[in-house]
Amino acid sequence: MEAALLLLLGGGLWAIVYLLSCAIHPYKICPACKKSGQSNSTTFKGAFGACRRCKGTGRRIRAGARLLGRDK
Ligand SMILES: [Zn+2]
């Protein structure tokens, strides 16, 4: 019983810290292009386009930041 309560409190605390972090740092580096914003061609050397995952911005909105409405 007590252990479950502690776990719940810990989870709530973690969620608060996470959301605070998302409010200050709403973006993370795009894992697809690693911040470059470019999608490099594997067939034609030197050819690249805008990364499709982040639309060339090189960053992705964090899930918590979207929850806070920081993506507008
Ligand atoms: Zn990207």
N, CA, C, O and the ligand as a Tripos MOL2 file, in Angstrom:
@<TRIPOS>MOLECULE
protein
  289   287    73     0     0
PROTEIN
NO_CHARGES

@<TRIPOS>ATOM
      1 N           0.8410   -1.2070    0.0000 N.3       1 MET1
      2 CA          0.0000    0.0000    0.0000 C.3       1 MET1
      3 C           0.8740    1.2540    0.0000 C.2       1 MET1
      4 O           0.7250    2.1350   -0.8460 O.2       1 MET1
      5 N           1.7960    1.3110    0.9790 N.am      2 GLU2
      6 CA          2.6580    2.4870    1.0710 C.3       2 GLU2
      7 C           3.5900    2.6040   -0.1290 C.2       2 GLU2
      8 O           3.8720    3.6990   -0.6160 O.2       2 GLU2
      9 N           4.0580    1.4600   -0.5870 N.am      3 ALA3
     10 CA          4.9670    1.4550   -1.7280 C.3       3 ALA3
     11 C           4.2570    1.9780   -2.9700 C.2       3 ALA3
     12 O           4.8370    2.7190   -3.7630 O.2       3 ALA3
     13 N           3.0040    1.5870   -3.1270 N.am      4 ALA4
     14 CA          2.2230    2.0330   -4.2830 C.3       4 ALA4
     15 C           1.9950    3.5380   -4.2350 C.2       4 ALA4
     16 O           2.0150    4.2210   -5.2590 O.2       4 ALA4
     17 N           1.7760    4.0400   -3.0120 N.am      5 LEU5
     18 CA          1.5470    5.4720   -2.8240 C.3       5 LEU5
     19 C           2.8080    6.2580   -3.1720 C.2       5 LEU5
     20 O           2.7530    7.3030   -3.8210 O.2       5 LEU5
     21 N           3.9490    5.7270   -2.7200 N.am      6 LEU6
     22 CA          5.2340    6.3670   -3.0100 C.3       6 LEU6
     23 C           5.4920    6.4110   -4.5090 C.2       6 LEU6
     24 O           5.9810    7.4030   -5.0500 O.2       6 LEU6
     25 N           5.1500    5.3110   -5.1590 N.am      7 LEU7
     26 CA          5.3430    5.1980   -6.6020 C.3       7 LEU7
     27 C           4.4890    6.2420   -7.3220 C.2       7 LEU7
     28 O           4.9230    6.8800   -8.2800 O.2       7 LEU7
     29 N           3.2600    6.3910   -6.8250 N.am      8 LEU8
     30 CA          2.3200    7.3540   -7.4090 C.3       8 LEU8
     31 C           2.8470    8.7770   -7.2310 C.2       8 LEU8
     32 O           2.8110    9.5820   -8.1610 O.2       8 LEU8
     33 N           3.3420    9.0810   -6.0160 N.am      9 LEU9
     34 CA          3.8930   10.3980   -5.7140 C.3       9 LEU9
     35 C           5.1200   10.6710   -6.5810 C.2       9 LEU9
     36 O           5.2920   11.7610   -7.1260 O.2       9 LEU9
     37 N           5.9640    9.6480   -6.6910 N.am     10 GLY10
     38 CA          7.1710    9.7650   -7.5080 C.3      10 GLY10
     39 C           6.8190   10.0370   -8.9500 C.2      10 GLY10
     40 O           7.4490   10.8640   -9.6090 O.2      10 GLY10
     41 N           5.8000    9.3310   -9.4470 N.am     11 GLY11
     42 CA          5.3590    9.5150  -10.8290 C.3      11 GLY11
     43 C           4.8200   10.9070  -11.0580 C.2      11 GLY11
     44 O           5.0800   11.5250  -12.0900 O.2      11 GLY11
     45 N           4.0520   11.4080  -10.0710 N.am     12 GLY12
     46 CA          3.4840   12.7490  -10.1830 C.3      12 GLY12
     47 C           4.5700   13.8040  -10.1890 C.2      12 GLY12
     48 O           4.5090   14.7740  -10.9440 O.2      12 GLY12
     49 N           5.5700   13.6030   -9.3350 N.am     13 LEU13
     50 CA          6.7030   14.5290   -9.2470 C.3      13 LEU13
     51 C           7.4770   14.5310  -10.5610 C.2      13 LEU13
     52 O           7.8670   15.5810  -11.0730 O.2      13 LEU13
     53 N           7.6900   13.3260  -11.0930 N.am     14 TRP14
     54 CA          8.4180   13.2000  -12.3500 C.3      14 TRP14
     55 C           7.6620   13.9220  -13.4610 C.2      14 TRP14
     56 O           8.2660   14.6000  -14.2930 O.2      14 TRP14
     57 N           6.3340   13.7730  -13.4690 N.am     15 ALA15
     58 CA          5.5100   14.4070  -14.5050 C.3      15 ALA15
     59 C           5.6260   15.9220  -14.4200 C.2      15 ALA15
     60 O           5.6940   16.6000  -15.4450 O.2      15 ALA15
     61 N           5.6510   16.4590  -13.1930 N.am     16 ILE16
     62 CA          5.7770   17.9080  -13.0120 C.3      16 ILE16
     63 C           7.1330   18.3940  -13.5300 C.2      16 ILE16
     64 O           7.2160   19.3920  -14.2440 O.2      16 ILE16
     65 N           8.1880   17.6740  -13.1590 N.am     17 VAL17
     66 CA          9.5400   18.0300  -13.6040 C.3      17 VAL17
     67 C           9.6190   17.9560  -15.1320 C.2      17 VAL17
     68 O          10.2070   18.8210  -15.7810 O.2      17 VAL17
     69 N           9.0160   16.9110  -15.6850 N.am     18 TYR18
     70 CA          9.0390   16.7250  -17.1400 C.3      18 TYR18
     71 C           8.3010   17.8650  -17.8410 C.2      18 TYR18
     72 O           8.7980   18.4100  -18.8270 O.2      18 TYR18
     73 N           7.1280   18.2260  -17.3420 N.am     19 LEU19
     74 CA          6.3450   19.2920  -17.9790 C.3      19 LEU19
     75 C           7.0430   20.6490  -17.8390 C.2      19 LEU19
     76 O           7.0000   21.4740  -18.7510 O.2      19 LEU19
     77 N           7.6840   20.8680  -16.6910 N.am     20 LEU20
     78 CA          8.4600   22.1010  -16.5010 C.3      20 LEU20
     79 C           9.5910   22.1700  -17.5240 C.2      20 LEU20
     80 O           9.8380   23.2040  -18.1440 O.2      20 LEU20
     81 N          10.2590   21.0470  -17.6760 N.am     21 SER21
     82 CA         11.3440   20.9550  -18.6420 C.3      21 SER21
     83 C          10.8390   21.2260  -20.0500 C.2      21 SER21
     84 O          11.5120   21.8880  -20.8410 O.2      21 SER21
     85 N           9.6550   20.7140  -20.3630 N.am     22 CYS22
     86 CA          9.0650   20.9060  -21.6870 C.3      22 CYS22
     87 C           8.6740   22.3680  -21.9100 C.2      22 CYS22
     88 O           8.7160   22.8610  -23.0370 O.2      22 CYS22
     89 N           8.2900   23.0630  -20.8210 N.am     23 ALA23
     90 CA          7.9130   24.4640  -20.9300 C.3      23 ALA23
     91 C           9.1390   25.3090  -21.2520 C.2      23 ALA23
     92 O           9.0470   26.2900  -21.9890 O.2      23 ALA23
     93 N          10.2860   24.9280  -20.6980 N.am     24 ILE24
     94 CA         11.5190   25.6910  -20.9140 C.3      24 ILE24
     95 C          12.1870   25.2500  -22.2140 C.2      24 ILE24
     96 O          12.6680   26.0770  -22.9890 O.2      24 ILE24
     97 N          12.2090   23.9610  -22.4370 N.am     25 HIS25
     98 CA         12.8420   23.4090  -23.6400 C.3      25 HIS25
     99 C          11.8180   22.5900  -24.4230 C.2      25 HIS25
    100 O          11.7810   21.3650  -24.3060 O.2      25 HIS25
    101 N          10.9900   23.2600  -25.2170 N.am     26 PRO26
    102 CA          9.9080   22.5320  -25.8960 C.3      26 PRO26
    103 C          10.3630   21.6610  -27.0660 C.2      26 PRO26
    104 O           9.5850   20.8500  -27.5680 O.2      26 PRO26
    105 N          11.5950   21.8170  -27.4990 N.am     27 TYR27
    106 CA         12.0350   21.0540  -28.6700 C.3      27 TYR27
    107 C          13.1480   20.0840  -28.3220 C.2      27 TYR27
    108 O          13.8650   20.2470  -27.3350 O.2      27 TYR27
    109 N          13.2670   19.0790  -29.1570 N.am     28 LYS28
    110 CA         14.4070   18.1790  -29.0700 C.3      28 LYS28
    111 C          14.9800   18.0400  -30.4680 C.2      28 LYS28
    112 O          14.3280   18.3600  -31.4630 O.2      28 LYS28
    113 N          16.2070   17.5580  -30.5220 N.am     29 ILE29
    114 CA         16.8630   17.4000  -31.8160 C.3      29 ILE29
    115 C          16.1420   16.3210  -32.6190 C.2      29 ILE29
    116 O          15.8230   15.2530  -32.0980 O.2      29 ILE29
    117 N          15.8930   16.6110  -33.8830 N.am     30 CYS30
    118 CA         15.2160   15.6420  -34.7480 C.3      30 CYS30
    119 C          16.0890   14.4010  -34.8850 C.2      30 CYS30
    120 O          17.2390   14.4990  -35.3140 O.2      30 CYS30
    121 N          15.5510   13.2260  -34.5230 N.am     31 PRO31
    122 CA         16.3620   12.0150  -34.5900 C.3      31 PRO31
    123 C          16.6460   11.5530  -36.0180 C.2      31 PRO31
    124 O          17.5830   10.7920  -36.2570 O.2      31 PRO31
    125 N          15.8330   12.0170  -36.9620 N.am     32 ALA32
    126 CA         15.9930   11.5650  -38.3450 C.3      32 ALA32
    127 C          17.1720   12.2510  -39.0340 C.2      32 ALA32
    128 O          17.9210   11.6050  -39.7660 O.2      32 ALA32
    129 N          17.3450   13.5770  -38.8010 N.am     33 CYS33
    130 CA         18.4070   14.3060  -39.4960 C.3      33 CYS33
    131 C          19.4680   14.8060  -38.5320 C.2      33 CYS33
    132 O          20.4520   15.4120  -38.9570 O.2      33 CYS33
    133 N          19.2810   14.5590  -37.2210 N.am     34 LYS34
    134 CA         20.2200   14.9850  -36.1840 C.3      34 LYS34
    135 C          20.5090   16.4790  -36.2670 C.2      34 LYS34
    136 O          21.6670   16.8970  -36.2960 O.2      34 LYS34
    137 N          19.4440   17.2800  -36.3050 N.am     35 LYS35
    138 CA         19.4850   18.7410  -36.2170 C.3      35 LYS35
    139 C          19.8740   19.4290  -37.5280 C.2      35 LYS35
    140 O          19.7750   20.6520  -37.6190 O.2      35 LYS35
    141 N          20.3130   18.6820  -38.5440 N.am     36 SER36
    142 CA         20.7580   19.3400  -39.7650 C.3      36 SER36
    143 C          19.5690   19.8510  -40.5790 C.2      36 SER36
    144 O          19.7090   20.8090  -41.3400 O.2      36 SER36
    145 N          18.4100   19.2260  -40.4280 N.am     37 GLY37
    146 CA         17.2410   19.6310  -41.2020 C.3      37 GLY37
    147 C          17.2810   19.1240  -42.6310 C.2      37 GLY37
    148 O          16.4160   19.4450  -43.4460 O.2      37 GLY37
    149 N          18.2930   18.3330  -42.9180 N.am     38 GLN38
    150 CA         18.4530   17.8350  -44.2730 C.3      38 GLN38
    151 C          18.2630   16.3310  -44.3380 C.2      38 GLN38
    152 O          18.6210   15.5900  -43.4220 O.2      38 GLN38
    153 N          17.6990   15.9160  -45.4290 N.am     39 SER39
    154 CA         17.5780   14.5000  -45.7120 C.3      39 SER39
    155 C          18.5040   14.1990  -46.8730 C.2      39 SER39
    156 O          18.2300   14.5880  -48.0090 O.2      39 SER39
    157 N          19.5960   13.5110  -46.5960 N.am     40 ASN40
    158 CA         20.5930   13.2720  -47.6330 C.3      40 ASN40
    159 C          20.2280   12.0730  -48.5040 C.2      40 ASN40
    160 O          19.7250   11.0580  -48.0230 O.2      40 ASN40
    161 N          20.4940   12.2200  -49.7770 N.am     41 SER41
    162 CA         20.2330   11.1300  -50.7070 C.3      41 SER41
    163 C          21.2920   10.0530  -50.5430 C.2      41 SER41
    164 O          22.4840   10.3500  -50.4560 O.2      41 SER41
    165 N          20.8580    8.8150  -50.5010 N.am     42 THR42
    166 CA         21.8120    7.7150  -50.3800 C.3      42 THR42
    167 C          22.2840    7.2780  -51.7630 C.2      42 THR42
    168 O          23.3300    6.6430  -51.8950 O.2      42 THR42
    169 N          21.5160    7.6180  -52.7840 N.am     43 THR43
    170 CA         21.8570    7.1940  -54.1450 C.3      43 THR43
    171 C          22.7240    8.2270  -54.8560 C.2      43 THR43
    172 O          23.7050    7.8800  -55.5140 O.2      43 THR43
    173 N          22.3530    9.5060  -54.7170 N.am     44 PHE44
    174 CA         23.0980   10.5540  -55.4010 C.3      44 PHE44
    175 C          23.8680   11.3800  -54.3910 C.2      44 PHE44
    176 O          23.2800   12.1110  -53.5950 O.2      44 PHE44
    177 N          25.1590   11.2640  -54.4260 N.am     45 LYS45
    178 CA         26.0300   11.9200  -53.4590 C.3      45 LYS45
    179 C          25.8670   13.4350  -53.5310 C.2      45 LYS45
    180 O          25.8780   14.0140  -54.6170 O.2      45 LYS45
    181 N          25.7170   14.0710  -52.3810 N.am     46 GLY46
    182 CA         25.5990   15.5270  -52.3170 C.3      46 GLY46
    183 C          24.1930   16.0280  -52.4980 C.2      46 GLY46
    184 O          23.9090   17.2040  -52.2680 O.2      46 GLY46
    185 N          23.2970   15.1330  -52.9160 N.am     47 ALA47
    186 CA         21.9080   15.5580  -53.0990 C.3      47 ALA47
    187 C          21.1710   15.4780  -51.7710 C.2      47 ALA47
    188 O          21.2810   14.4880  -51.0490 O.2      47 ALA47
    189 N          20.4350   16.5030  -51.4610 N.am     48 PHE48
    190 CA         19.6610   16.4590  -50.2200 C.3      48 PHE48
    191 C          18.4000   17.3000  -50.3390 C.2      48 PHE48
    192 O          18.3100   18.2060  -51.1680 O.2      48 PHE48
    193 N          17.4550   16.9880  -49.5150 N.am     49 GLY49
    194 CA         16.2160   17.7520  -49.4380 C.3      49 GLY49
    195 C          15.9200   18.0650  -47.9900 C.2      49 GLY49
    196 O          16.6660   17.6720  -47.0920 O.2      49 GLY49
    197 N          14.8270   18.7760  -47.7640 N.am     50 ALA50
    198 CA         14.4320   19.0750  -46.3900 C.3      50 ALA50
    199 C          13.9710   17.7920  -45.7150 C.2      50 ALA50
    200 O          13.2400   16.9910  -46.2980 O.2      50 ALA50
    201 N          14.4070   17.6170  -44.4930 N.am     51 CYS51
    202 CA         14.0200   16.4270  -43.7300 C.3      51 CYS51
    203 C          12.5020   16.3580  -43.6360 C.2      51 CYS51
    204 O          11.8410   17.3450  -43.3130 O.2      51 CYS51
    205 N          11.9690   15.1940  -43.9190 N.am     52 ARG52
    206 CA         10.5080   15.0640  -43.9380 C.3      52 ARG52
    207 C           9.9190   14.9700  -42.5330 C.2      52 ARG52
    208 O           8.7640   15.3310  -42.3070 O.2      52 ARG52
    209 N          10.7250   14.4810  -41.5950 N.am     53 ARG53
    210 CA         10.2190   14.3180  -40.2220 C.3      53 ARG53
    211 C          10.0200   15.6780  -39.5500 C.2      53 ARG53
    212 O           9.0370   15.8830  -38.8390 O.2      53 ARG53
    213 N          10.9630   16.6140  -39.7780 N.am     54 CYS54
    214 CA         10.9000   17.9040  -39.0800 C.3      54 CYS54
    215 C          10.6750   19.0610  -40.0520 C.2      54 CYS54
    216 O          10.6980   20.2240  -39.6480 O.2      54 CYS54
    217 N          10.4570   18.7500  -41.3190 N.am     55 LYS55
    218 CA         10.2370   19.7450  -42.3700 C.3      55 LYS55
    219 C          11.4070   20.7220  -42.4940 C.2      55 LYS55
    220 O          11.2160   21.9000  -42.7960 O.2      55 LYS55
    221 N          12.6060   20.2220  -42.2590 N.am     56 GLY56
    222 CA         13.8000   21.0490  -42.4550 C.3      56 GLY56
    223 C          14.1730   21.9300  -41.2840 C.2      56 GLY56
    224 O          15.1390   22.6880  -41.3690 O.2      56 GLY56
    225 N          13.4340   21.8500  -40.1990 N.am     57 THR57
    226 CA         13.7410   22.7140  -39.0540 C.3      57 THR57
    227 C          14.8460   22.1160  -38.1770 C.2      57 THR57
    228 O          15.5160   22.8430  -37.4440 O.2      57 THR57
    229 N          15.0360   20.8060  -38.2480 N.am     58 GLY58
    230 CA         16.0600   20.1460  -37.4420 C.3      58 GLY58
    231 C          15.6380   19.9120  -36.0140 C.2      58 GLY58
    232 O          16.4230   19.4290  -35.1980 O.2      58 GLY58
    233 N          14.4130   20.2500  -35.7120 N.am     59 ARG59
    234 CA         13.9520   20.0440  -34.3420 C.3      59 ARG59
    235 C          12.5520   19.4540  -34.3290 C.2      59 ARG59
    236 O          11.7670   19.6360  -35.2590 O.2      59 ARG59
    237 N          12.2690   18.7560  -33.2660 N.am     60 ARG60
    238 CA         10.9560   18.1380  -33.0840 C.3      60 ARG60
    239 C          10.3620   18.6610  -31.7900 C.2      60 ARG60
    240 O          11.0630   18.8540  -30.7970 O.2      60 ARG60
    241 N           9.0530   18.8860  -31.8220 N.am     61 ILE61
    242 CA          8.3720   19.3060  -30.5950 C.3      61 ILE61
    243 C           8.2880   18.1120  -29.6520 C.2      61 ILE61
    244 O           8.0090   16.9960  -30.0930 O.2      61 ILE61
    245 N           8.5240   18.3290  -28.3750 N.am     62 ARG62
    246 CA          8.4320   17.2340  -27.4110 C.3      62 ARG62
    247 C           6.9640   16.9790  -27.0960 C.2      62 ARG62
    248 O           6.1370   17.8880  -27.1520 O.2      62 ARG62
    249 N           6.6570   15.7350  -26.7650 N.am     63 ALA63
    250 CA          5.2590   15.3380  -26.5140 C.3      63 ALA63
    251 C           4.6500   16.1930  -25.4140 C.2      63 ALA63
    252 O           3.5020   16.6230  -25.5240 O.2      63 ALA63
    253 N           5.4140   16.4410  -24.3510 N.am     64 GLY64
    254 CA          4.9210   17.2400  -23.2280 C.3      64 GLY64
    255 C           4.6790   18.6800  -23.6230 C.2      64 GLY64
    256 O           3.7610   19.3280  -23.1210 O.2      64 GLY64
    257 N           5.5170   19.1860  -24.5380 N.am     65 ALA65
    258 CA          5.3710   20.5700  -24.9880 C.3      65 ALA65
    259 C           4.1120   20.7290  -25.8330 C.2      65 ALA65
    260 O           3.4420   21.7600  -25.7840 O.2      65 ALA65
    261 N           3.8020   19.7000  -26.6030 N.am     66 ARG66
    262 CA          2.5720   19.7270  -27.3990 C.3      66 ARG66
    263 C           1.3650   19.7140  -26.4700 C.2      66 ARG66
    264 O           0.3470   20.3570  -26.7270 O.2      66 ARG66
    265 N           1.5090   18.9660  -25.3910 N.am     67 LEU67
    266 CA          0.4700   18.8910  -24.3680 C.3      67 LEU67
    267 C           0.2150   20.2770  -23.7750 C.2      67 LEU67
    268 O          -0.9230   20.6240  -23.4590 O.2      67 LEU67
    269 N           1.2730   21.0590  -23.6260 N.am     68 LEU68
    270 CA          1.1700   22.3970  -23.0550 C.3      68 LEU68
    271 C           0.7660   23.4340  -24.1070 C.2      68 LEU68
    272 O           0.5770   24.6080  -23.7880 O.2      68 LEU68
    273 N           0.6350   22.9940  -25.3570 N.am     69 GLY69
    274 CA          0.2450   23.8940  -26.4370 C.3      69 GLY69
    275 C           1.3790   24.7780  -26.8980 C.2      69 GLY69
    276 O           1.1480   25.8880  -27.3770 O.2      69 GLY69
    277 N           2.6240   24.2930  -26.7560 N.am     70 ARG70
    278 CA          3.7960   25.0810  -27.1330 C.3      70 ARG70
    279 C           4.1420   24.9540  -28.6120 C.2      70 ARG70
    280 O           5.0910   25.5840  -29.0800 O.2      70 ARG70
    281 N           3.3930   24.1570  -29.3430 N.am     71 ASP71
    282 CA          3.7120   23.9600  -30.7580 C.3      71 ASP71
    283 C           3.0190   24.9660  -31.6510 C.2      71 ASP71
    284 O           3.1160   24.8660  -32.8740 O.2      71 ASP71
    285 N           2.3120   25.9460  -31.0690 N.am     72 LYS72
    286 CA          1.6010   26.9390  -31.8920 C.3      72 LYS72
    287 C           2.4420   28.2000  -32.0740 C.2      72 LYS72
    288 O           2.0070   29.1420  -32.7360 O.2      72 LYS72
    289 ZN         14.7520   16.2150  -39.2910 Zn       73 ZN73
@<TRIPOS>BOND
     1     1     2 1
     2     2     3 1
     3     3     4 2
     4     3     5 am
     5     5     6 1
     6     6     7 1
     7     7     8 2
     8     7     9 am
     9     9    10 1
    10    10    11 1
    11    11    12 2
    12    11    13 am
    13    13    14 1
    14    14    15 1
    15    15    16 2
    16    15    17 am
    17    17    18 1
    18    18    19 1
    19    19    20 2
    20    19    21 am
    21    21    22 1
    22    22    23 1
    23    23    24 2
    24    23    25 am
    25    25    26 1
    26    26    27 1
    27    27    28 2
    28    27    29 am
    29    29    30 1
    30    30    31 1
    31    31    32 2
    32    31    33 am
    33    33    34 1
    34    34    35 1
    35    35    36 2
    36    35    37 am
    37    37    38 1
    38    38    39 1
    39    39    40 2
    40    39    41 am
    41    41    42 1
    42    42    43 1
    43    43    44 2
    44    43    45 am
    45    45    46 1
    46    46    47 1
    47    47    48 2
    48    47    49 am
    49    49    50 1
    50    50    51 1
    51    51    52 2
    52    51    53 am
    53    53    54 1
    54    54    55 1
    55    55    56 2
    56    55    57 am
    57    57    58 1
    58    58    59 1
    59    59    60 2
    60    59    61 am
    61    61    62 1
    62    62    63 1
    63    63    64 2
    64    63    65 am
    65    65    66 1
    66    66    67 1
    67    67    68 2
    68    67    69 am
    69    69    70 1
    70    70    71 1
    71    71    72 2
    72    71    73 am
    73    73    74 1
    74    74    75 1
    75    75    76 2
    76    75    77 am
    77    77    78 1
    78    78    79 1
    79    79    80 2
    80    79    81 am
    81    81    82 1
    82    82    83 1
    83    83    84 2
    84    83    85 am
    85    85    86 1
    86    86    87 1
    87    87    88 2
    88    87    89 am
    89    89    90 1
    90    90    91 1
    91    91    92 2
    92    91    93 am
    93    93    94 1
    94    94    95 1
    95    95    96 2
    96    95    97 am
    97    97    98 1
    98    98    99 1
    99    99   100 2
   100    99   101 am
   101   101   102 1
   102   102   103 1
   103   103   104 2
   104   103   105 am
   105   105   106 1
   106   106   107 1
   107   107   108 2
   108   107   109 am
   109   109   110 1
   110   110   111 1
   111   111   112 2
   112   111   113 am
   113   113   114 1
   114   114   115 1
   115   115   116 2
   116   115   117 am
   117   117   118 1
   118   118   119 1
   119   119   120 2
   120   119   121 am
   121   121   122 1
   122   122   123 1
   123   123   124 2
   124   123   125 am
   125   125   126 1
   126   126   127 1
   127   127   128 2
   128   127   129 am
   129   129   130 1
   130   130   131 1
   131   131   132 2
   132   131   133 am
   133   133   134 1
   134   134   135 1
   135   135   136 2
   136   135   137 am
   137   137   138 1
   138   138   139 1
   139   139   140 2
   140   139   141 am
   141   141   142 1
   142   142   143 1
   143   143   144 2
   144   143   145 am
   145   145   146 1
   146   146   147 1
   147   147   148 2
   148   147   149 am
   149   149   150 1
   150   150   151 1
   151   151   152 2
   152   151   153 am
   153   153   154 1
   154   154   155 1
   155   155   156 2
   156   155   157 am
   157   157   158 1
   158   158   159 1
   159   159   160 2
   160   159   161 am
   161   161   162 1
   162   162   163 1
   163   163   164 2
   164   163   165 am
   165   165   166 1
   166   166   167 1
   167   167   168 2
   168   167   169 am
   169   169   170 1
   170   170   171 1
   171   171   172 2
   172   171   173 am
   173   173   174 1
   174   174   175 1
   175   175   176 2
   176   175   177 am
   177   177   178 1
   178   178   179 1
   179   179   180 2
   180   179   181 am
   181   181   182 1
   182   182   183 1
   183   183   184 2
   184   183   185 am
   185   185   186 1
   186   186   187 1
   187   187   188 2
   188   187   189 am
   189   189   190 1
   190   190   191 1
   191   191   192 2
   192   191   193 am
   193   193   194 1
   194   194   195 1
   195   195   196 2
   196   195   197 am
   197   197   198 1
   198   198   199 1
   199   199   200 2
   200   199   201 am
   201   201   202 1
   202   202   203 1
   203   203   204 2
   204   203   205 am
   205   205   206 1
   206   206   207 1
   207   207   208 2
   208   207   209 am
   209   209   210 1
   210   210   211 1
   211   211   212 2
   212   211   213 am
   213   213   214 1
   214   214   215 1
   215   215   216 2
   216   215   217 am
   217   217   218 1
   218   218   219 1
   219   219   220 2
   220   219   221 am
   221   221   222 1
   222   222   223 1
   223   223   224 2
   224   223   225 am
   225   225   226 1
   226   226   227 1
   227   227   228 2
   228   227   229 am
   229   229   230 1
   230   230   231 1
   231   231   232 2
   232   231   233 am
   233   233   234 1
   234   234   235 1
   235   235   236 2
   236   235   237 am
   237   237   238 1
   238   238   239 1
   239   239   240 2
   240   239   241 am
   241   241   242 1
   242   242   243 1
   243   243   244 2
   244   243   245 am
   245   245   246 1
   246   246   247 1
   247   247   248 2
   248   247   249 am
   249   249   250 1
   250   250   251 1
   251   251   252 2
   252   251   253 am
   253   253   254 1
   254   254   255 1
   255   255   256 2
   256   255   257 am
   257   257   258 1
   258   258   259 1
   259   259   260 2
   260   259   261 am
   261   261   262 1
   262   262   263 1
   263   263   264 2
   264   263   265 am
   265   265   266 1
   266   266   267 1
   267   267   268 2
   268   267   269 am
   269   269   270 1
   270   270   271 1
   271   271   272 2
   272   271   273 am
   273   273   274 1
   274   274   275 1
   275   275   276 2
   276   275   277 am
   277   277   278 1
   278   278   279 1
   279   279   280 2
   280   279   281 am
   281   281   282 1
   282   282   283 1
   283   283   284 2
   284   283   285 am
   285   285   286 1
   286   286   287 1
   287   287   288 2
@<TRIPOS>SUBSTRUCTURE
     1 MET1         2 RESIDUE 1 A MET
     2 GLU2         6 RESIDUE 1 A GLU
     3 ALA3        10 RESIDUE 1 A ALA
     4 ALA4        14 RESIDUE 1 A ALA
     5 LEU5        18 RESIDUE 1 A LEU
     6 LEU6        22 RESIDUE 1 A LEU
     7 LEU7        26 RESIDUE 1 A LEU
     8 LEU8        30 RESIDUE 1 A LEU
     9 LEU9        34 RESIDUE 1 A LEU
    10 GLY10       38 RESIDUE 1 A GLY
    11 GLY11       42 RESIDUE 1 A GLY
    12 GLY12       46 RESIDUE 1 A GLY
    13 LEU13       50 RESIDUE 1 A LEU
    14 TRP14       54 RESIDUE 1 A TRP
    15 ALA15       58 RESIDUE 1 A ALA
    16 ILE16       62 RESIDUE 1 A ILE
    17 VAL17       66 RESIDUE 1 A VAL
    18 TYR18       70 RESIDUE 1 A TYR
    19 LEU19       74 RESIDUE 1 A LEU
    20 LEU20       78 RESIDUE 1 A LEU
    21 SER21       82 RESIDUE 1 A SER
    22 CYS22       86 RESIDUE 1 A CYS
    23 ALA23       90 RESIDUE 1 A ALA
    24 ILE24       94 RESIDUE 1 A ILE
    25 HIS25       98 RESIDUE 1 A HIS
    26 PRO26      102 RESIDUE 1 A PRO
    27 TYR27      106 RESIDUE 1 A TYR
    28 LYS28      110 RESIDUE 1 A LYS
    29 ILE29      114 RESIDUE 1 A ILE
    30 CYS30      118 RESIDUE 1 A CYS
    31 PRO31      122 RESIDUE 1 A PRO
    32 ALA32      126 RESIDUE 1 A ALA
    33 CYS33      130 RESIDUE 1 A CYS
    34 LYS34      134 RESIDUE 1 A LYS
    35 LYS35      138 RESIDUE 1 A LYS
    36 SER36      142 RESIDUE 1 A SER
    37 GLY37      146 RESIDUE 1 A GLY
    38 GLN38      150 RESIDUE 1 A GLN
    39 SER39      154 RESIDUE 1 A SER
    40 ASN40      158 RESIDUE 1 A ASN
    41 SER41      162 RESIDUE 1 A SER
    42 THR42      166 RESIDUE 1 A THR
    43 THR43      170 RESIDUE 1 A THR
    44 PHE44      174 RESIDUE 1 A PHE
    45 LYS45      178 RESIDUE 1 A LYS
    46 GLY46      182 RESIDUE 1 A GLY
    47 ALA47      186 RESIDUE 1 A ALA
    48 PHE48      190 RESIDUE 1 A PHE
    49 GLY49      194 RESIDUE 1 A GLY
    50 ALA50      198 RESIDUE 1 A ALA
    51 CYS51      202 RESIDUE 1 A CYS
    52 ARG52      206 RESIDUE 1 A ARG
    53 ARG53      210 RESIDUE 1 A ARG
    54 CYS54      214 RESIDUE 1 A CYS
    55 LYS55      218 RESIDUE 1 A LYS
    56 GLY56      222 RESIDUE 1 A GLY
    57 THR57      226 RESIDUE 1 A THR
    58 GLY58      230 RESIDUE 1 A GLY
    59 ARG59      234 RESIDUE 1 A ARG
    60 ARG60      238 RESIDUE 1 A ARG
    61 ILE61      242 RESIDUE 1 A ILE
    62 ARG62      246 RESIDUE 1 A ARG
    63 ALA63      250 RESIDUE 1 A ALA
    64 GLY64      254 RESIDUE 1 A GLY
    65 ALA65      258 RESIDUE 1 A ALA
    66 ARG66      262 RESIDUE 1 A ARG
    67 LEU67      266 RESIDUE 1 A LEU
    68 LEU68      270 RESIDUE 1 A LEU
    69 GLY69      274 RESIDUE 1 A GLY
    70 ARG70      278 RESIDUE 1 A ARG
    71 ASP71      282 RESIDUE 1 A ASP
    72 LYS72      286 RESIDUE 1 A LYS
    73 ZN73       289 GROUP 0 **** ****
